């Protein structure tokens, strides 16, 4: 039996429906009636419902659905496990598009665990947002020193810094944002549950609340969005170290910090602690930090780390951590080096959060890869057709804006019936080390590996912001241009405001901008950004057809 429901539904979350409902049964109308209701037909009917005048157009949203009786038996159209960026975006947008949506998330805490989390997820509570606040705070140290060159005199006495005051202010801000996320869900009509969600079937989720009470709900579609968590290596004394969760929640500032890892989290926290006055060492196993980034970017970051006073231990691995009698820690490296510190921070990667708490995925047939990530197709569907997954739990591109994009694509695919693939081409990203890194498109190494022949344009200069400070620190900018099409296929920068600049460059690459179009753009002067449209001198050409290009150039 098919139920057709024309309805006006209040926008603020009530499920009360006012309007016309009618049913079509096989017995009365014949099975031939059912093929009429294809996805295209449903979309046409939704458009028809949009023409129905609302009595209170500002207070009500038109909702239309075509459901089978079996579908009407579900508690929700969509139920989401995880209240981070991807889960909240997908849930809000799906609800506003007409679906009945529920969401479960663990209780709020600045430090995540099997029993704590919070609306907003890693990014808002213990990731991007609080980290960036501490980056801002730590950047003042160099700016206070630079100010002397611009005529300011503070008598060689730096302002007093209070770690406790900074952390208290940061905690207040993330608690405010956590509340905002809850209100956003309320405003969109999403029903919230606080507790742990566990998948018990293709269409069922068991919720365990903070008191241990269990409740099972059903949904036509289940969305997995539990995110990821920090990982510690399996070596003696690893438990004595902390992760980024704890680093953002210290009650008192550690005087000596060792950061283990060479990724973006590692170099960011090395800069934070160093800028706030701690003695910092960073240890990574490669010869340079930021594996996967452009080689010249990596070299520039390594130089800047050392220039700002961070002890750099490249090509080394941790062997053990031991606690000393005075409470300090000793980190031993595989090259025999021993480093004493008050804090050892593991920034050795993150893993998908599929087993803390256990989501029950293997039991219901959801495939996981060797790292525990949920395996999905190009539409974010798992191996169980009624279960989807977005965000870091899928280990595709682990960035907050990517999780938001995947959540929007999910809404289009599942709720609107418009199959939409997330687009992973030319995703801009930033590393908030000091000075920061920003990038979009391919690295030089990736372009060559794909068989492309590229013209490389680079520029290294002293930013005007520190030109009078007497400090030696260069900005670096780079464009990678496909010689076959003249398209700019990669842009990279290390220097002040790089993230703000690269967002605009990302739009240009998304639109397929050519080097000629970059060159024809008038720059904003004086600014670092104008360098991207004034790089005329070719640094080098790389790729398989270099000789051919040089031969053509010689003939001309």
DRENDRENTOR-601994 format. One record per residue (C-alpha): residue in one letter; x negated, y negated, z. Coordinates in Angstrom, 3 decimals. Example, Ala and Ser with C-alpha at 12.3 -4.5 7.8 and 13.67 -1.06 7.14 Angstrom:
residues 2
['A', [-12.300, 4.500, 7.800]];
['S', [-13.670, 1.060, 7.140]];
This chain:
residues 556
['X', [0.000, 0.000, 0.000]];
['X', [-1.261, -3.501, -0.884]];
['X', [-0.490, -6.597, 1.198]];
['X', [-0.547, -9.997, -0.495]];
['X', [-0.755, -12.860, 1.965]];
['X', [-0.389, -16.536, 1.101]];
['X', [-1.202, -18.476, 4.251]];
['X', [-2.109, -21.790, 5.785]];
['X', [-4.612, -21.246, 8.583]];
['X', [-5.728, -23.924, 11.045]];
['X', [-9.381, -24.769, 10.416]];
['X', [-10.466, -24.450, 14.063]];
['X', [-10.472, -20.707, 14.374]];
['X', [-6.999, -19.506, 15.272]];
['X', [-5.847, -16.464, 13.322]];
['X', [-2.190, -17.560, 13.311]];
['X', [-0.946, -17.513, 9.725]];
['X', [2.018, -19.387, 8.287]];
['X', [3.307, -18.527, 4.858]];
['X', [4.499, -15.752, 2.608]];
['X', [3.540, -12.099, 2.829]];
['X', [4.671, -9.354, 0.523]];
['X', [3.613, -5.766, -0.004]];
['X', [3.429, -3.550, -3.039]];
['X', [3.618, 0.191, -2.538]];
['X', [2.553, 2.928, -4.914]];
['X', [5.857, 4.698, -4.468]];
['X', [7.889, 1.668, -5.493]];
['X', [5.693, 0.067, -8.146]];
['X', [3.434, 2.915, -9.301]];
['X', [-0.319, 3.300, -9.095]];
['X', [-0.677, 1.239, -12.271]];
['X', [0.118, -1.857, -10.222]];
['X', [-3.176, -1.679, -8.335]];
['X', [-5.740, -2.294, -11.093]];
['X', [-4.190, -5.747, -11.457]];
['X', [-5.960, -6.788, -8.287]];
['X', [-9.519, -6.874, -9.560]];
['X', [-12.039, -9.297, -8.102]];
['X', [-11.293, -11.682, -10.939]];
['X', [-7.574, -11.457, -10.211]];
['X', [-8.206, -12.117, -6.551]];
['X', [-10.146, -15.241, -7.461]];
['X', [-7.294, -16.404, -9.681]];
['X', [-4.821, -15.849, -6.882]];
['X', [-7.050, -17.782, -4.492]];
['X', [-7.025, -20.670, -6.962]];
['X', [-3.230, -20.401, -7.111]];
['X', [-3.047, -20.629, -3.338]];
['X', [-5.129, -23.802, -3.483]];
['X', [-2.239, -25.508, -5.294]];
['X', [0.107, -24.928, -2.337]];
['X', [0.435, -28.295, -0.535]];
['X', [-0.562, -28.286, 3.118]];
['X', [1.718, -30.106, 5.530]];
['X', [-1.313, -31.408, 7.407]];
['X', [-4.126, -31.427, 4.828]];
['X', [-6.739, -32.720, 7.242]];
['X', [-6.008, -30.159, 9.939]];
['X', [-5.427, -27.042, 7.900]];
['X', [-7.427, -25.012, 5.424]];
['X', [-5.718, -22.882, 2.801]];
['X', [-6.491, -19.194, 3.121]];
['X', [-5.539, -16.437, 0.739]];
['X', [-6.272, -12.750, 0.857]];
['X', [-5.392, -9.563, -0.945]];
['X', [-5.852, -6.626, 1.415]];
['X', [-4.983, -2.988, 1.560]];
['X', [-3.201, -1.683, 4.638]];
['X', [-6.437, 0.113, 5.595]];
['X', [-8.286, -3.189, 5.500]];
['X', [-5.651, -4.783, 7.725]];
['X', [-6.544, -2.255, 10.427]];
['X', [-10.037, -3.768, 10.941]];
['X', [-10.574, -6.251, 13.749]];
['X', [-12.697, -8.434, 11.472]];
['X', [-13.491, -8.893, 7.816]];
['X', [-17.139, -9.463, 8.807]];
['X', [-18.947, -8.796, 12.057]];
['X', [-22.488, -10.110, 12.518]];
['X', [-25.145, -8.760, 14.874]];
['X', [-27.546, -11.611, 15.585]];
['X', [-27.050, -15.326, 16.162]];
['X', [-30.199, -16.733, 14.594]];
['X', [-30.383, -18.992, 11.557]];
['X', [-29.341, -16.401, 8.963]];
['X', [-26.602, -14.802, 11.034]];
['X', [-25.031, -18.086, 12.097]];
['X', [-25.130, -19.570, 8.596]];
['X', [-23.607, -16.473, 6.992]];
['X', [-20.928, -16.254, 9.687]];
['X', [-19.959, -19.928, 9.577]];
['X', [-19.783, -20.104, 5.811]];
['X', [-17.902, -16.804, 5.537]];
['X', [-15.324, -17.955, 8.083]];
['X', [-14.864, -21.281, 6.327]];
['X', [-14.390, -19.377, 3.059]];
['X', [-11.402, -17.534, 4.567]];
['X', [-12.837, -14.399, 6.217]];
['X', [-12.134, -13.435, 9.809]];
['X', [-15.591, -13.279, 11.401]];
['X', [-17.036, -12.172, 14.731]];
['X', [-20.629, -12.418, 15.986]];
['X', [-22.563, -10.947, 18.900]];
['X', [-25.783, -12.351, 20.358]];
['X', [-27.774, -11.663, 23.524]];
['X', [-27.699, -14.161, 26.428]];
['X', [-29.935, -17.224, 26.148]];
['X', [-33.514, -17.195, 27.390]];
['X', [-36.658, -19.022, 26.199]];
['X', [-38.434, -15.639, 26.146]];
['X', [-36.876, -12.826, 24.135]];
['X', [-36.478, -9.262, 25.348]];
['X', [-34.221, -6.241, 24.914]];
['X', [-31.603, -8.065, 26.992]];
['X', [-32.162, -11.756, 26.187]];
['X', [-32.056, -13.878, 23.058]];
['X', [-29.646, -16.730, 22.454]];
['X', [-27.741, -18.538, 19.723]];
['X', [-30.202, -20.248, 17.410]];
['X', [-32.568, -17.299, 17.418]];
['X', [-36.333, -17.397, 17.162]];
['X', [-36.518, -20.597, 15.108]];
['X', [-34.526, -22.782, 17.467]];
['X', [-35.420, -21.279, 20.838]];
['X', [-38.955, -19.874, 20.604]];
['X', [-40.245, -20.629, 17.121]];
['X', [-40.171, -23.416, 14.557]];
['X', [-38.452, -26.119, 16.605]];
['X', [-40.258, -25.909, 19.979]];
['X', [-43.551, -25.231, 18.189]];
['X', [-43.156, -28.372, 16.073]];
['X', [-42.372, -30.398, 19.195]];
['X', [-45.639, -29.211, 20.751]];
['X', [-47.482, -29.915, 17.490]];
['X', [-46.239, -33.494, 17.650]];
['X', [-47.334, -33.752, 21.268]];
['X', [-50.805, -32.370, 20.580]];
['X', [-51.382, -34.645, 17.568]];
['X', [-51.449, -37.752, 19.758]];
['X', [-54.885, -36.822, 21.110]];
['X', [-56.651, -37.452, 17.806]];
['X', [-54.469, -40.459, 17.064]];
['X', [-55.390, -42.085, 20.377]];
['X', [-59.062, -41.691, 19.423]];
['X', [-58.469, -42.892, 15.863]];
['X', [-56.714, -46.015, 17.195]];
['X', [-60.028, -47.440, 18.387]];
['X', [-61.161, -47.822, 14.791]];
['X', [-58.011, -49.802, 14.074]];
['X', [-58.691, -52.349, 16.815]];
['X', [-57.037, -50.725, 19.831]];
['X', [-59.059, -50.616, 23.041]];
['X', [-58.110, -48.189, 25.789]];
['X', [-61.361, -48.535, 27.664]];
['X', [-62.565, -45.046, 26.745]];
['X', [-59.838, -43.695, 29.058]];
['X', [-57.336, -41.415, 27.393]];
['X', [-53.727, -41.538, 28.584]];
['X', [-52.743, -38.924, 31.168]];
['X', [-51.062, -35.839, 29.761]];
['X', [-48.502, -33.733, 31.653]];
['X', [-47.905, -30.237, 30.287]];
['X', [-45.079, -29.786, 32.780]];
['X', [-43.252, -32.868, 31.500]];
['X', [-43.656, -31.802, 27.875]];
['X', [-42.345, -28.285, 28.522]];
['X', [-39.401, -29.617, 30.543]];
['X', [-38.459, -31.963, 27.693]];
['X', [-38.863, -29.137, 25.161]];
['X', [-36.642, -26.845, 27.239]];
['X', [-33.956, -29.515, 27.425]];
['X', [-34.002, -29.917, 23.667]];
['X', [-33.737, -26.209, 22.828]];
['X', [-30.940, -25.787, 25.381]];
['X', [-29.107, -28.650, 23.657]];
['X', [-29.589, -26.991, 20.262]];
['X', [-28.482, -23.624, 21.639]];
['X', [-25.228, -25.285, 22.706]];
['X', [-24.814, -26.929, 19.315]];
['X', [-25.070, -23.553, 17.580]];
['X', [-22.272, -22.255, 19.781]];
['X', [-20.090, -25.242, 18.959]];
['X', [-20.796, -24.852, 15.247]];
['X', [-19.515, -21.286, 15.399]];
['X', [-16.458, -22.389, 17.374]];
['X', [-15.733, -25.131, 14.876]];
['X', [-15.911, -22.691, 11.992]];
['X', [-13.525, -20.258, 13.688]];
['X', [-16.091, -17.531, 14.370]];
['X', [-15.332, -15.433, 17.460]];
['X', [-18.431, -15.090, 19.661]];
['X', [-19.470, -12.228, 21.926]];
['X', [-22.368, -12.316, 24.386]];
['X', [-24.185, -9.024, 24.694]];
['X', [-25.952, -6.361, 22.652]];
['X', [-24.471, -4.984, 19.442]];
['X', [-25.038, -1.411, 18.266]];
['X', [-23.758, 0.029, 14.999]];
['X', [-21.779, 3.211, 15.676]];
['X', [-20.331, 3.794, 12.214]];
['X', [-20.028, 2.239, 8.757]];
['X', [-17.318, -0.071, 10.071]];
['X', [-17.767, -0.100, 13.846]];
['X', [-19.970, -1.906, 16.367]];
['X', [-20.255, -1.192, 20.081]];
['X', [-20.822, -4.311, 22.204]];
['X', [-22.408, -4.027, 25.645]];
['X', [-21.926, -7.204, 27.666]];
['X', [-24.198, -8.573, 30.408]];
['X', [-22.356, -6.507, 33.039]];
['X', [-22.780, -3.262, 31.120]];
['X', [-19.174, -3.100, 29.948]];
['X', [-18.712, -1.616, 26.492]];
['X', [-16.252, -2.509, 23.771]];
['X', [-15.954, -1.231, 20.210]];
['X', [-14.816, -3.492, 17.395]];
['X', [-14.249, -2.669, 13.728]];
['X', [-15.066, -4.652, 10.612]];
['X', [-14.750, -4.172, 6.889]];
['X', [-18.351, -5.423, 6.517]];
['X', [-21.155, -5.462, 9.102]];
['X', [-23.989, -7.977, 8.747]];
['X', [-27.330, -7.294, 10.448]];
['X', [-29.289, -10.425, 11.383]];
['X', [-31.245, -9.630, 14.580]];
['X', [-34.494, -11.226, 13.319]];
['X', [-37.982, -10.171, 14.372]];
['X', [-40.286, -10.271, 17.372]];
['X', [-43.978, -10.671, 18.159]];
['X', [-46.218, -7.605, 18.044]];
['X', [-49.163, -6.691, 20.276]];
['X', [-51.978, -4.329, 19.209]];
['X', [-52.433, -1.003, 20.936]];
['X', [-55.710, -1.616, 22.774]];
['X', [-56.670, -1.405, 26.463]];
['X', [-55.393, -4.424, 28.367]];
['X', [-53.093, -5.672, 25.609]];
['X', [-50.334, -6.135, 28.185]];
['X', [-52.463, -8.810, 29.878]];
['X', [-52.036, -11.051, 26.849]];
['X', [-49.052, -13.155, 25.878]];
['X', [-47.211, -13.926, 22.630]];
['X', [-45.873, -17.145, 21.182]];
['X', [-42.710, -16.699, 23.299]];
['X', [-44.617, -17.108, 26.558]];
['X', [-47.004, -19.701, 25.109]];
['X', [-44.065, -22.032, 24.583]];
['X', [-42.788, -21.507, 28.116]];
['X', [-45.903, -21.749, 30.333]];
['X', [-45.202, -23.563, 33.585]];
['X', [-48.812, -24.750, 33.737]];
['X', [-51.308, -25.375, 30.953]];
['X', [-54.110, -22.798, 30.659]];
['X', [-57.569, -24.388, 30.614]];
['X', [-59.175, -21.734, 28.378]];
['X', [-57.247, -19.988, 25.608]];
['X', [-58.210, -17.304, 23.114]];
['X', [-55.860, -16.900, 20.165]];
['X', [-56.058, -13.563, 18.340]];
['X', [-54.954, -13.662, 14.713]];
['X', [-55.486, -15.587, 11.509]];
['X', [-51.927, -16.233, 10.356]];
['X', [-49.882, -19.390, 10.538]];
['X', [-48.802, -18.827, 14.153]];
['X', [-52.418, -18.386, 15.240]];
['X', [-53.799, -21.523, 13.605]];
['X', [-50.811, -23.571, 14.725]];
['X', [-51.180, -22.614, 18.388]];
['X', [-54.947, -23.040, 18.258]];
['X', [-54.290, -26.620, 17.180]];
['X', [-51.634, -27.142, 19.840]];
['X', [-53.771, -25.989, 22.753]];
['X', [-56.886, -27.752, 21.457]];
['X', [-55.023, -31.026, 20.936]];
['X', [-53.557, -30.878, 24.433]];
['X', [-56.989, -30.467, 25.998]];
['X', [-57.515, -26.735, 26.463]];
['X', [-60.757, -25.029, 25.456]];
['X', [-59.783, -22.850, 22.493]];
['X', [-61.324, -19.915, 20.637]];
['X', [-59.671, -18.212, 17.676]];
['X', [-60.499, -14.665, 16.547]];
['X', [-59.504, -13.166, 13.198]];
['X', [-60.708, -10.110, 11.310]];
['X', [-60.971, -11.665, 7.839]];
['X', [-63.630, -14.100, 6.740]];
['X', [-61.042, -16.887, 6.541]];
['X', [-57.650, -17.605, 8.162]];
['X', [-54.264, -17.630, 6.396]];
['X', [-54.449, -14.483, 4.283]];
['X', [-52.214, -14.839, 1.234]];
['X', [-52.713, -18.588, 0.918]];
['X', [-54.859, -20.201, -1.764]];
['X', [-58.583, -19.592, -1.230]];
['X', [-59.522, -23.282, -1.203]];
['X', [-56.742, -24.015, 1.258]];
['X', [-58.061, -21.284, 3.554]];
['X', [-61.585, -22.689, 3.359]];
['X', [-60.346, -26.179, 4.212]];
['X', [-58.363, -24.948, 7.221]];
['X', [-61.365, -23.012, 8.567]];
['X', [-63.526, -26.125, 8.253]];
['X', [-60.938, -28.273, 10.030]];
['X', [-60.540, -25.802, 12.911]];
['X', [-64.258, -25.913, 13.642]];
['X', [-64.503, -29.682, 13.127]];
['X', [-61.826, -30.293, 15.744]];
['X', [-63.708, -28.283, 18.337]];
['X', [-62.118, -24.845, 18.129]];
['X', [-64.489, -21.903, 18.494]];
['X', [-64.055, -19.746, 15.388]];
['X', [-64.863, -16.010, 15.457]];
['X', [-64.343, -14.734, 11.909]];
['X', [-64.718, -11.091, 10.881]];
['X', [-64.090, -9.796, 14.398]];
['X', [-61.512, -7.541, 16.030]];
['X', [-60.409, -7.317, 19.671]];
['X', [-61.413, -4.132, 21.472]];
['X', [-60.103, -4.672, 25.000]];
['X', [-58.858, -7.199, 27.522]];
['X', [-59.837, -6.923, 31.199]];
['X', [-58.702, -8.872, 34.228]];
['X', [-61.444, -10.331, 36.439]];
['X', [-61.459, -10.693, 40.225]];
['X', [-60.688, -14.417, 39.996]];
['X', [-57.641, -13.779, 37.795]];
['X', [-59.324, -14.792, 34.556]];
['X', [-59.506, -12.497, 31.532]];
['X', [-62.398, -11.155, 29.473]];
['X', [-61.794, -10.357, 25.817]];
['X', [-64.290, -7.992, 24.196]];
['X', [-64.737, -8.008, 20.417]];
['X', [-66.019, -5.226, 18.187]];
['X', [-69.198, -7.205, 17.476]];
['X', [-70.061, -7.147, 21.180]];
['X', [-69.016, -10.724, 21.919]];
['X', [-67.235, -11.307, 25.229]];
['X', [-65.031, -14.355, 25.730]];
['X', [-63.725, -15.410, 29.128]];
['X', [-60.379, -17.155, 29.215]];
['X', [-57.381, -17.932, 31.361]];
['X', [-55.024, -16.820, 28.601]];
['X', [-55.240, -14.399, 25.676]];
['X', [-52.538, -15.018, 23.101]];
['X', [-51.590, -12.355, 20.557]];
['X', [-50.657, -13.870, 17.198]];
['X', [-51.166, -10.584, 15.394]];
['X', [-47.950, -10.474, 13.433]];
['X', [-44.250, -9.860, 13.893]];
['X', [-42.049, -6.798, 13.409]];
['X', [-38.363, -6.417, 12.479]];
['X', [-36.111, -6.300, 15.515]];
['X', [-34.275, -3.043, 14.820]];
['X', [-35.098, -1.191, 18.043]];
['X', [-35.041, -3.835, 20.793]];
['X', [-32.287, -3.164, 21.637]];
['X', [-31.618, -0.088, 19.528]];
['X', [-29.182, -1.002, 16.762]];
['X', [-28.257, 2.627, 16.024]];
['X', [-29.118, 2.243, 12.349]];
['X', [-30.756, 5.592, 11.657]];
['X', [-27.784, 7.453, 13.105]];
['X', [-25.373, 5.810, 10.657]];
['X', [-27.619, 6.245, 7.619]];
['X', [-29.168, 2.778, 7.248]];
['X', [-32.638, 3.268, 5.761]];
['X', [-35.630, 1.639, 7.458]];
['X', [-39.086, 1.281, 5.947]];
['X', [-42.369, 2.255, 7.587]];
['X', [-42.465, -1.021, 9.546]];
['X', [-38.915, -0.649, 10.816]];
['X', [-37.435, -3.201, 8.409]];
['X', [-33.949, -2.670, 7.006]];
['X', [-34.144, -1.634, 3.349]];
['X', [-31.771, -3.678, 1.189]];
['X', [-31.015, -4.104, -2.484]];
['X', [-31.190, -7.406, -4.383]];
['X', [-27.805, -8.416, -2.911]];
['X', [-28.889, -7.691, 0.697]];
['X', [-26.819, -4.482, 0.846]];
['X', [-28.254, -1.585, 2.864]];
['X', [-28.022, 2.095, 2.019]];
['X', [-24.615, 2.067, 3.736]];
['X', [-22.313, 0.114, 1.347]];
['X', [-20.378, -1.642, 4.132]];
['X', [-23.517, -2.857, 5.933]];
['X', [-25.662, -5.813, 4.804]];
['X', [-28.763, -7.444, 6.294]];
['X', [-30.397, -10.874, 6.031]];
['X', [-33.395, -12.643, 7.533]];
['X', [-36.580, -11.344, 9.124]];
['X', [-35.075, -7.925, 9.875]];
['X', [-35.434, -7.159, 6.147]];
['X', [-39.083, -8.327, 6.057]];
['X', [-38.734, -9.971, 2.651]];
['X', [-39.807, -13.626, 3.008]];
['X', [-39.784, -14.390, 6.722]];
['X', [-38.919, -18.079, 6.773]];
['X', [-35.910, -19.785, 8.348]];
['X', [-34.754, -21.564, 5.151]];
['X', [-34.956, -18.221, 3.323]];
['X', [-32.674, -16.619, 5.925]];
['X', [-30.240, -19.501, 5.371]];
['X', [-30.365, -18.912, 1.609]];
['X', [-29.765, -15.188, 2.078]];
['X', [-26.812, -15.963, 4.354]];
['X', [-25.242, -18.184, 1.697]];
['X', [-25.785, -15.531, -0.977]];
['X', [-24.112, -12.984, 1.326]];
['X', [-21.058, -15.214, 1.664]];
['X', [-20.802, -15.652, -2.103]];
['X', [-21.226, -11.925, -2.736]];
['X', [-19.013, -10.460, -0.021]];
['X', [-16.397, -13.110, 0.700]];
['X', [-15.988, -14.916, -2.619]];
['X', [-16.599, -11.865, -4.802]];
['X', [-19.356, -13.642, -6.741]];
['X', [-22.409, -11.340, -6.652]];
['X', [-25.351, -13.630, -5.873]];
['X', [-29.008, -12.708, -5.538]];
['X', [-31.253, -14.758, -3.246]];
['X', [-33.824, -16.613, -5.344]];
['X', [-37.348, -16.131, -4.011]];
['X', [-39.186, -18.029, -6.744]];
['X', [-41.040, -21.228, -5.824]];
['X', [-40.233, -21.247, -2.100]];
['X', [-42.037, -24.158, -0.404]];
['X', [-43.637, -23.479, 2.968]];
['X', [-45.805, -25.233, 5.531]];
['X', [-48.295, -24.344, 8.238]];
['X', [-48.310, -26.911, 11.039]];
['X', [-51.937, -26.615, 11.924]];
['X', [-53.838, -29.890, 12.266]];
['X', [-53.908, -31.353, 9.704]];
['X', [-50.997, -29.361, 8.227]];
['X', [-50.855, -27.176, 5.118]];
['X', [-48.035, -27.171, 2.575]];
['X', [-47.636, -25.099, -0.550]];
['X', [-45.196, -24.096, -3.260]];
['X', [-45.536, -21.671, -6.146]];
['X', [-48.462, -19.431, -6.989]];
['X', [-51.969, -19.497, -5.623]];
['X', [-54.845, -19.541, -8.099]];
['X', [-55.575, -15.914, -7.241]];
['X', [-51.961, -14.842, -7.853]];
['X', [-51.813, -16.601, -11.205]];
['X', [-54.989, -14.898, -12.428]];
['X', [-53.769, -11.525, -11.128]];
['X', [-50.624, -11.955, -13.258]];
['X', [-52.758, -12.419, -16.348]];
['X', [-52.173, -16.141, -16.672]];
['X', [-54.764, -18.587, -17.914]];
['X', [-54.511, -21.755, -15.853]];
['X', [-55.996, -25.209, -15.661]];
['X', [-56.926, -26.116, -12.093]];
['X', [-56.849, -29.699, -10.864]];
['X', [-58.191, -30.509, -7.378]];
['X', [-58.810, -33.609, -5.305]];
['X', [-60.615, -34.025, -2.000]];
['X', [-60.547, -37.382, -0.238]];
['X', [-60.451, -39.137, 3.139]];
['X', [-56.840, -40.057, 3.996]];
['X', [-56.344, -43.791, 4.490]];
['X', [-54.766, -42.997, 7.849]];
['X', [-58.200, -42.126, 9.260]];
['X', [-60.364, -44.257, 6.962]];
['X', [-61.294, -46.665, 9.783]];
['X', [-61.404, -44.066, 12.550]];
['X', [-64.944, -42.884, 11.907]];
['X', [-63.741, -39.280, 11.837]];
['X', [-64.792, -36.965, 8.997]];
['X', [-61.790, -34.917, 7.876]];
['X', [-60.848, -34.498, 4.243]];
['X', [-57.459, -34.006, 2.659]];
['X', [-57.267, -31.450, -0.141]];
['X', [-54.759, -31.262, -3.009]];
['X', [-54.457, -28.811, -5.872]];
['X', [-52.313, -28.216, -8.948]];
['X', [-52.262, -24.975, -10.964]];
['X', [-51.044, -25.375, -14.542]];
['X', [-50.158, -22.584, -16.972]];
['X', [-52.051, -23.405, -20.169]];
['X', [-49.498, -21.565, -22.326]];
['X', [-46.533, -23.708, -21.245]];
['X', [-48.089, -26.729, -19.471]];
['X', [-45.829, -25.884, -16.501]];
['X', [-47.106, -26.568, -13.004]];
['X', [-46.880, -23.137, -11.368]];
['X', [-48.519, -23.944, -8.032]];
['X', [-49.127, -26.943, -5.770]];
['X', [-51.106, -26.924, -2.526]];
['X', [-52.115, -29.518, 0.041]];
['X', [-53.984, -29.791, 3.335]];
['X', [-53.636, -33.172, 4.975]];
['X', [-51.363, -35.587, 6.843]];
['X', [-47.665, -35.434, 5.891]];
['X', [-48.245, -32.506, 3.534]];
['X', [-44.940, -30.824, 4.421]];
['X', [-42.944, -34.002, 3.726]];
['X', [-44.720, -34.429, 0.382]];
['X', [-44.423, -30.791, -0.694]];
['X', [-40.635, -30.676, -0.318]];
['X', [-40.329, -33.056, -3.258]];
['X', [-42.949, -31.171, -5.270]];
['X', [-40.911, -28.018, -4.639]];
['X', [-37.944, -29.563, -6.428]];
['X', [-40.144, -30.391, -9.393]];
['X', [-41.428, -26.815, -9.675]];
['X', [-37.903, -25.447, -9.304]];
['X', [-36.920, -27.592, -12.286]];
['X', [-39.859, -26.305, -14.335]];
['X', [-41.829, -29.560, -14.415]];
['X', [-44.858, -29.743, -16.694]];
['X', [-48.230, -31.358, -16.055]];
['X', [-47.300, -33.956, -18.673]];
['X', [-44.231, -34.862, -16.648]];
['X', [-46.310, -35.083, -13.461]];
['X', [-48.738, -37.383, -15.297]];
['X', [-45.921, -39.589, -16.612]];
['X', [-44.515, -40.133, -13.116]];
['X', [-45.418, -43.453, -11.499]];
['X', [-47.106, -42.961, -8.144]];
['X', [-46.221, -44.617, -4.825]];
['X', [-49.218, -46.717, -3.824]];
['X', [-51.003, -46.541, -1.478]];
['X', [-50.103, -43.009, -0.441]];
['X', [-51.603, -39.541, -0.423]];
['X', [-48.593, -38.310, -2.394]];
['X', [-49.561, -40.323, -5.484]];
['X', [-52.606, -38.095, -5.919]];
['X', [-50.319, -35.354, -7.276]];
['X', [-49.377, -37.574, -10.235]];
['X', [-52.815, -39.077, -10.862]];
['X', [-55.007, -35.963, -11.119]];
['X', [-56.297, -36.242, -14.687]];
['X', [-59.740, -34.650, -14.462]];
['X', [-59.757, -30.900, -15.010]];
['X', [-61.681, -29.055, -12.300]];
['X', [-61.858, -25.696, -14.102]];
['X', [-59.941, -23.212, -16.235]];
['X', [-59.396, -19.666, -14.977]];
['X', [-57.865, -16.502, -16.391]];
['X', [-58.316, -13.987, -19.191]];
['X', [-58.192, -16.470, -22.077]];
['X', [-60.747, -18.977, -20.773]];
['X', [-63.192, -18.252, -23.603]];
['X', [-60.441, -18.617, -26.199]];
['X', [-59.339, -21.961, -24.731]];
['X', [-62.926, -23.226, -24.621]];
['X', [-63.433, -22.232, -28.239]];
['X', [-60.339, -24.167, -29.317]];
['X', [-61.518, -27.161, -27.314]];
['X', [-64.951, -27.035, -28.963]];
['X', [-63.424, -27.098, -32.459]];
['X', [-61.367, -30.141, -31.549]];
